[in-house]
Amino acid sequence: MNAASRRDGLSELLAREWDVLIVGGGITGAGILLEAARRGLKALLVEQRDFAWGTSSRSSKLVHGGLRYLKQGQFAMTRESVHERVALLADAAGLVETQGFAFGDYIGRKPGRRQFMLGLAIYDMMAGRRARRYVDAADFAMLAPHINRDGLRGGMLYQDAKTDDARLVLRVLQEARRHGGAAVNYLGVESLLREGGQVLGATLKDGVGGARLAVRARLVISATGAWADGLRGQVGAPPKLRPLRGSHLLLPAWRLPLAQAVSLMHPRDGRPVFAYPWEGVTLVGTTDVDHGGQLDNEAAITRGELDYLLAALRWQFPQLALGEGDVLATFAGVRPVIDSGRLDPSKEAREHAIWLENGLLTVAGGKLTTFRVIALDALRQAAPLLPGWQADVRPRPIFAPVPPLTGQALLLDGEQRVRLQGRYGAAAQALCDAARDGELAQIPGTQTLWAQLRWGARMEDVQRLEDLLLRRTRLGLQLAGGALAIMPRLRAMCQEELGWSDARWDEEQQRYLALWRSHYSVPQGA
């Protein structure tokens, strides 16, 4: 069923009897929808923007245990994250991939070899495997070329993992729909429906057609991340979140070529910064600052954050003389961190929390890596609120096995087939079957196939051009000017698959390019 067909049946969908209404289409909401649907609950998810529009398409893309949380004494959270990383690597091959990390050991810089290797030993023990090792300066320089060699004694090597965060959300939603869950984007909550102090549903506004519609459910779960205090305020609950912004840079791989991820402590304040190969480009991050902007507006990197990240790159890779002219794109996301009142934002805990307040169950905090743990915890809290429902909430495999690809998909090499299966699951076969002549080729400069654009437009709830270029694919981050060079070919696909007129295409392109310039490019001015 394509996007238009789903919206045609919106009134009928919302009129059904629902056990659970989940508000928020990021990784937390998607995870709850999957775990609820596969356990027999009638579950509906609504998202006011696009799926993964918020934090879940703007994360650092790392599936990791969080070494820095060990330093803060958050051992349980690190252990939980490491276990989930192992599970995702097993269940989501082609979507979650191992990434080697290298951390230079410099004279007079912290943490030193002994402290870092101790942390890595605990990390490996939690994962049940040894991945750490120490190499001398010569070997480290070969593994991480172009690095600063002044005072270099050697380096620590370890392993974590990476993903395409937006595609992870979409894969989870696809799996949830396979189990009977429903999900609709551009459908926002205007107000909660309450009777006798109990939340029993919501009044929704269709962001596409403009209609206002009501939906009722036995339980409403807010999984709106950094936006959670807005819904909580409707039931009289005080604010508890501290929105923190993390900003990132994307550089061409040839300009900052890396086989390993390189991690370092920023020379200015000692915060961790990293650079690693991602989706054919090099990703650099991240900042961690209080976000003072309006949450309804897209987050964007500031000039200060740009200079901060470039300073780290110039220190670590002095030979490359990297500058803002080398930046392909930028992005910023707002993390839903629970406010403990700490002065330093980086010292705020990253654990998730669940609150039941006047009939509204809110899930906040947590990490991309632990979305399954968070979802199962939410269902445990929800069970007493759903009389008659009992289910085993022990973890299950995240995704069902995917059958081997056949037909013209065999024109792809083995790595490309695994990649497609990881991102699209059982739909990978249909995606390949739908490809026209030449569409199983990669778009130059990326690992993305032309066929992925056609499939996204046809089958993945695309309502706006930004959905297709920033979340269904990441071409707006990988190609110069937000992918301006491919617009003529993309126009033909969108007009055929989405039925956009010439006027609609022109409007979409202008709106998308204006958004890209204001929020995904290098910030102008001081």
Disulfide bonds with the S-S distance in Angstrom:
none
